[in-house]
Amino acid sequence: RFAPSPTGFLHIGGARTALFNQLFARHHGGRYLLRIEDTDRKRSTEEAIDAILDGLDWLGLGADEAPVFQSKNAGRHAAIANELLANGKAYHCYSSPDELQAMREAAKAEGKPMRYDGTWRDRNPEEAPEGISPVVRFKAPQTGETVINDHVQGEVKITNDQLDDMILLRADGTPTYMLSVVVDDHDMGITHVIRGDDHLTNAFRQTQLYLAMDWIVPEFGHIPLIHGADGAKLSKRHGALGVDAYRDMGYLPEALRNYLLRLGWGHGDDETISDQQAVEWFDLKGVGRAPSRFDFAKLENLNGHYMRQADDARLVDLITPGIAERLGCPVNEIKDTLLKVAMEGLKQRAKNINELTDNALFYVKSRPLTLDDQAAGLLDAPARAMVAELASLLEACGEWSAEPLEEIVRTYAEKSEIKLGKVAQPLRAALTGSKTSPPIFEVMAVLGREESLGRISDVTKNST
């Protein structure tokens, strides 16, 4: 299961955790479930829940069943705490705020973490002071050790005297995170808990709760966190953290999914891994213990690969909103068809959807094109005269396609004793308004005879 807290966006680390859970379930023929841990009602928002669900759907990580909302199970959680009370495995604690503060200060003075001292563990509740609403604490084992055979971290153990009696129910009767997680995982039939290794210490306490309830303890796999390129824990200063930001930056979901898969998990030297291969190959044995470093350059290269593989019509659909925004008007059917014809060449050069949108814009701009500074610099008076002369030769071209157009331009360059680039660059500037574009003869073929000659005419009519 993937169990995010809806207090913000879908974090990139959370997305990788969801992916590992989904692939593990698929590989073993199991179920991949989603639980929204919304017990912090003040911080949990509908907007955050929607953002998580939307991000998961976009990445192809939607759960196999409807999500479980933890807040709706509070009654069940409290019932389990009361069952532990009835069985002598939990107790009411009446320690006052002042007493707890004294424990904190004493621990701090000794340089130790705060641990509840067990004052009310075996004390008669009849001695309870007035005016104190009790919490319910778990009566944790005080001897022996708790051992976890983790699928990623290996055998991890802790002596039980290092763990204090954690709170199960707050004074207002609401369940704590630790209790809620155990009860929900049990009720949902979770057999494997795959999550970040920042939860490893929680696993000891949760294991004790499972054993106290005589429930089957799930198997654990605690995966390392994602760090930035500098080796520090991934944070806002490293760049985008939310999945929505990567979508806005123009990454394809399959590219991000592939990148996250390879971030901490490996299968030989394979870099590009299909969804089918991922399901077939994935297992927790391939997950390393060391934190992985997020590398934007690798993600961008991988995204470029998936863009070149992507269906042209799909890419046109993805760039159409950006094209319309830049043009200030909707993309009509004629322009849509033009973009689909152009896409095979366009997608070879772009690393993301935003770049692809920018690169495609010249195809559908209205005449006369606005030249950028570099293009204008290429079209001085001699260059305009040369392009005008070339245009008269191009007008006579029978079949308007890349090969015969290139032959005309090459022949002209040879007869004029000019390097092909010296001819092609001004021609590109006139046709695209820019210094860079897909191969210029391909551009001319896509634009067609009328549009190509018209654009050339726009920049050459004042050349004489």
N, C-alpha and C positions, 0 to 999 in steps of 0.2 A: 504494500500500500504506500501511497504518497500522502503525507499528512501536513500540508502547509497551514500556517497561521495567517488569516486574512488581514494583516495589518499594513499592507503595502502592495507593491507589484510582485509578479512572479520572478523571483531572483534567478539569475543564470545558474547558480549552484543548485537551487531547488529544481530547476528544469532538468539538470543532469541526474539528480536523484530520481526524479520521476521516470526519466528514460531508462535508467538502470533497473528500476522496479518493473517497468513494462517489459523490457527485454528478458529479464529473469523469468517473469511469469510466462511469457510466450515460449521461451526456450523449454520450459518444463511442463508446458500444457496446463498452466494454472490460470488464476484470475488476477487481474491488476485492478486494485480498488483505490478510490480517492476518499479521504476524510478531511473535511474542513475543520480545523481546530479553532473554533470561534468562541471559546469560553471566556476570553477577555473581551467582554461586551463593549467596553469603552473604546478599545482600539480597533476592534473588528468592524469593518464597514462593508456595505453592499457593493460599493465601488471596487474595493479590493477583492472581494469574492468574484465579481464579474471579470476583473483583470486576470485573476488566476485561471478561471475557467476558459477565458478567451485565449490566453497564452498557451495553455495546454492543448486546446483544440487546434490552434494555428500550427503548433509543432507536431501534430499528429499523436498527441499523448493523452487524448481523452480516455477516461476510465471505462472499464467493461460494464460497470453498473452505475446507477445514479449515485452522486456523492452522499456521504454520511455527514451530517452536521453534528459535531460533538455537543454543542449546547443543548440539543434536543434530548440528549441522553443523561442529563444531570440527575434525574430521579433514579435511574438505574445505578449510576455511580454511587450515589448516597446510600442506596440499598446495600451495595457490596460493603461499604464502610461499616454499616450497621451490622452486617453479618460477621465481619471481622471482630467487631465489638462483642457480639454475642458469643463468639468462639474464644474470647480471651486473647485475640491476636491484635487488638487495638485497644486504646484507652482514651478517656477524656482527660485533657490536660488543662489545668486552671492557672498555669503560670501567668503572672501579670505582665503587662508591657514593660514595667520597670525591672522585673526580674529577668526578662529576656534581654533587655538592654545591658544589664549587668553582665550577663553571660557573653554578649558580643564584645564588650569592653575588655573583659578578662581574657578572652581568646585573642583579641587584637594585641593586647600587651604581651602575650606569649608568642605572637607571630603565627598563630594558628587560625584555621577557619572556624567560624562559629558552629558549635555542636550543642544541641539541646542536651542538658545534663540528666534527663530522665527523672526529674523530681516526682512527677505524678505517675510514673510507669507502674508502680505497685502500691501506690498510696490509696487509702480509702477515700472514695469520692465524697463521703459524708463530711470530710474535713475541708471541702471546697469553700473558699471565701465567697462572701456575698458580692454581687455586682460584677462578677467575671463570667462572661459567656465562654464556655470551653471550646477548644478545638479538639478534633479527633486525631490522635497520632497512631501510627503503625508501631507495633511492638516488634522492632527489628531484632533478629538474632544477635547476641552479643559475643558469641564464641564461634570458632570455625572460620571458614572463608567462603566467599561466593565466587564461582568460576564461570567464565563465559568462553565457549569455544567459538570464536568469531571467524566468519568465513574470509575476512580480509585481514584482521589484526592477529589472528592466531589465538592461542590460549591466553586469556587475560584474567587475572584474579585479584581479589582484594580481601584483606582480613576484615571480618565483620565488625570488629571494634572501631573501625574507621568511619562507620556509617551510623548516624544518630537516628532517632525515631522521627521519621518525616511526618509532616501533617498530611492527612487524607481529606479531612473536611475542615474548612475555615470556621471561624466563630459564627458566621452568618449561615452556616449549613451548606455552602457551595463547595463542590469538590475541587481538589487541586489537579494540576496538570498530570502529575505522576500517576494518580489513581485513575483519572479519566482515560489516559492512554492505554493502560493495562486492560481495563474493562472493555474498552472499545475494540482493541486488537483481539481480545478473546472472543467477544461476541461476533465480530466480523469474520472469524475463522482465519485470521492471519497466521500463516505458518513461517513466514520469513519477514523480518524487519530489516530493511535496507535503508540506511540513512547516513547523514554526515557523522564523522567521528567526534564531533563536539557533543554528541549524545552518548558517548561510550560510558561515561560515569553514571548516566541515568539508567543504563542497562542493568547495573548491579542492583539498584533499588527496585527496578521493575521485576527483575528475576525473583527477588525475595517476595514480592507481592504475589507473583504467579504461584510460587511454592506454598505460600500461606493459604491460598485459595484452593490448593490441590489441582491447579490447572496445568495443562501442558505448556511448557516454556517455549516460545517460538525460537527459531534460529536467527542469529544476528549477523549482519554484515555492515560494519561501520566504515564508510568510504572516506578517504582524506578530503579535506576542503580544497577549494580552488584558490590559488594565489595569483597575484599579479606578476608581470614579467620581472619585477625587482625582488620577488621572493616573499613579499609581505602579503598578508591576508587580503584578498580581493576587497576593495572598497571603492567609494565614489571617485577617489583621486585617480584610480586606474582607468576610469572611463565608464561606459554603460554597465549597469548592473541588472536592469530589468529586461526581460525577453521582449517587451513591447518596443524598447529602444533599438534593439537589433532589427526588428521588423521595419521600424522607421528609417534605419540606416540602409535598408535595401538588401538585407540578407534573405536568402531563400530558406524556408523551414527545413528542407532536407539537408542543406549545407550545415546549418547550425546543429541539427541533430547528429550528423556525421561527426562534426567537430567535437561536440560534447561527448560523444561515445569514445573518441580517441583521447579525450582529456582524462587520463588516469587509468584507462584500460587499453590493452594492446592485443593485436593478433598478428604476430610477426611484423613484417614491414608494410603491411597493408594500410594505406591511408584512406583511400576512397572505398567505403563499405556500403553496399546496398542494404535496404531494410531487410530483405530476405536473408542476406549473409549475416547481418547483425543478430537476427533471431537465432540463426543456426549456430553461430560461433560464441555468442555471449555466455559467460559464466563468471562468477565472482573470483575464480582462481586467477583471472587475467587482470584483476584490479590491484594496482600497486599500493604500498602503504605510505609512500611519500606524497606530499601535496603536489599537485600538478600546476604548471604555470600557464596562465592564459596568454596566448600569442595572437594578436589581431592580424598580423601578417599571414599566419597560417590559415586563419579563418577566411581571410579575404581570398587567398589563393584557392582554397577549397570551394568557396562560393563561386569563383570564376569558372571552375570546372563544372559545377552543377548548372550554371547558367548556360554554358555551351551545350550541355546535354538537354536542357529544358525545351519543351514544345514551344514553337514560335508564337502560336496563338495565345498561349498562356502568358508569355512574356509581354505581348502587346496589351493584354488585359491588365497586367500589373503596372505598366508604364502609362496607360491611358489617363488615369486621374492626374498624374503629374504633368503630362503633356497638356491636358485641358487647362490646368491651373496656369501654366506658363503662357499658353496662347490666349487665355482669357475668354475662351469659348469652347463648346463641346467638340469632341473629335468626331467628325462625320464619317459616313461609310467609306467615302473615297480615301480619306486620310487613314482610316483603319486598314483598308486593303493595302495601301502603300506601305504602312508600317510592317504588315505581315510579310510583304515581299522583301522588305529591307532587313528584317530581323536576323536572318541567317548570317549576314555579314556583321551586323551591329553587335550581336552577342559574343562574337569572337574576341572583342576588345574590352568589354566592360567587366568590372569586378563586382558590381552590385547594381541593384535596380535603379538607384538614384543616378548613378553614372550612366547607365543605359538610357535613362530618360533624357539626360542632358545631351548625350550623343545622338539621340534619335530626333531631337527637336528640329534640326535644320531641314529634315525631309518634309515636314508639314507646315513650315512657316510660310506666310504669304509673301509674295514679291511686292517690292524689291527687298532683298535681304539686308539686314543691318550687318555690316562687316565689323568683326572685332578688330582691335588695334593691330594684331599680327597679320591678319588677312589684308587689312587696308595697306599695310606696309609692303605686302607682296604685289600689290596692284598699282604700281606707279605707272606713269604714262606709257613707257615702252612696253611694260608687261600687258597693259590693257590693249595696246595696239597688236601685240602678238596674239593675245587671246581672241581678238576680233578677227584676225586673219585665220586663225585656227577654226573659228566658228563657221566660216564660209566653207571649209573643207568638211566639217562635221555635218553640215546641212545636207551634203550629198551622200551621206552614209545610207546604204540601202537597208540592211538589217541593223536595227538599233539595239545592239547587245554588246557586252563587254569586249569580246575578242575583236570584232571589226573596228570598234571605237579605239581600242588600244593600238591597233595596226595603223590607223590614220594618224594618231598622235605621234607614234614612234617614227613613222615615215617623215612626218613634218619636222621632227626634232633632228633626224639624221640629215635631211636636205638643208636644214638651216644651220647645221653644225652646232647645235645646242644640246646640252645634256638633257635627258628625259626629265629629270627632276626640276630643271629650270622652267620646263613647260608645264609639268604636272602641278607644281605648287601654285602658280597663279590661277590655273584652271580650277584647282580645288578651292581656293579662296573665293573665286567667283561663284562656284556652285553651292558651297556650304556656308560661306561667311566666316570660315575658320581655317586655321592652319592644319588641323588634324581631322581625319575622317576615316571611314573604311576605304578600301582601295577605290581610287577615283573613277575608274571605268565601271566598276560595279555600281557606284553611286549614280553615274549617268544612266546606266541601264535601268535602275530602279526608278529614277525620276522620270524617265521617258524623254522622247525627242522634244516635244513642245516645251516642257518645263525646263529642261536643260538649256536649250537654246535661248529661252526667255530670260533665264537667270544670267547667262553670259551677256546677252544684249543689255540687261540692266546696268552692268558695270562697264560696258565698252562703248555705249552710245555717245559718251562724251570724250572718247579717246582721241578723236581727230580734231 
